[in-house]
Structures are given as C-alpha cells and as structure tokens.
Amino acid sequence: MELVSTKKVLEPIIDILEHIKGVQEDMITLSARANDAFYDLIESAGLAFDERATIAMQYQDIFSQQLGAIIHAINSITAQMKEYLDADTPELLDSKLEELRRCLNDSLEEARHKKKAFMGKALNSDETCNAPEFF
C-alpha cells in the first residue's frame, strides 16, 4: 500500500481509538461515582458491609482496572501509529510498519495477561468460589 493511502487509513483509526479512550476514561469516572454512592448509601443507612457488598465493590474495582488496561493499550498503539505516520521513505515505512505490528501483538498479549490477572476467579461459576482472587 502506498504511504499516503496508508496514512489516510491510519489517521481515522487513531481518531477512533482516542475517542474510545475518552469513553473509557468517562466510564472509570462514572464507576468511581457509583462506588462512592454505594458506599455512602450503606454508611448513611448504618449498615455493615457484608461479604456480598465487599465483593460487589471489588468487582467495581476490577471493572475500572480493566478499563485502565484498555486505555494503556490504546496509548501504546496510537503512539506507534503516530510514529508510523511520520515515516517519509519506503524503507522507514517498512521499518515502522514492522514496529507497529510488534506493538499490536505485544498489546494484545499484555491485555490478555492483565485480563487473566485482574479477573482471577471473578467469573468462575463454581459455587465454592464466591470471591475474586487478586494477584
């Protein structure tokens, strides 16, 4: 693919990824507000946190951590894409494209690893396991 055509494809992809990143940041903020509201409700009602409430708050934290991992991956990918956009010769283009490919593969592997680490037993349907496991 020609350098100019490739850049025309990557620029809107970067814009979409940055939009998604902004949405993820908004979701982290809303999640924190929901967590605070839940905590305030329990405190104002004079209730004690039972195991179910604690687990629910842990799930909320896992949710925010996963969104943070998405943001990290998007930052890494868009940085590589922007470097690729700076390529001005076919040789540099090939080099940057290979770096971009490696970055995408690395980001995918890191995201898979973080998902596994963050989720622990949170999605386990085994009745004997009712609490998330953290690393």
Protein Blocks (a to p, Z undefined) as FASTA:
>chain_A
ZZklmmmmmmmmmmmmmmmmmmmmmmmmmmmmmmmmmmmmmmmnopacdfklmmmmmmmm
mmmmmmmmmmmmmmmmmmmmmmmmmpcbfklmmmmmmmmmmmmmmmmmmmmmmmmmmnmm
mmpcbfklccdcdZZ
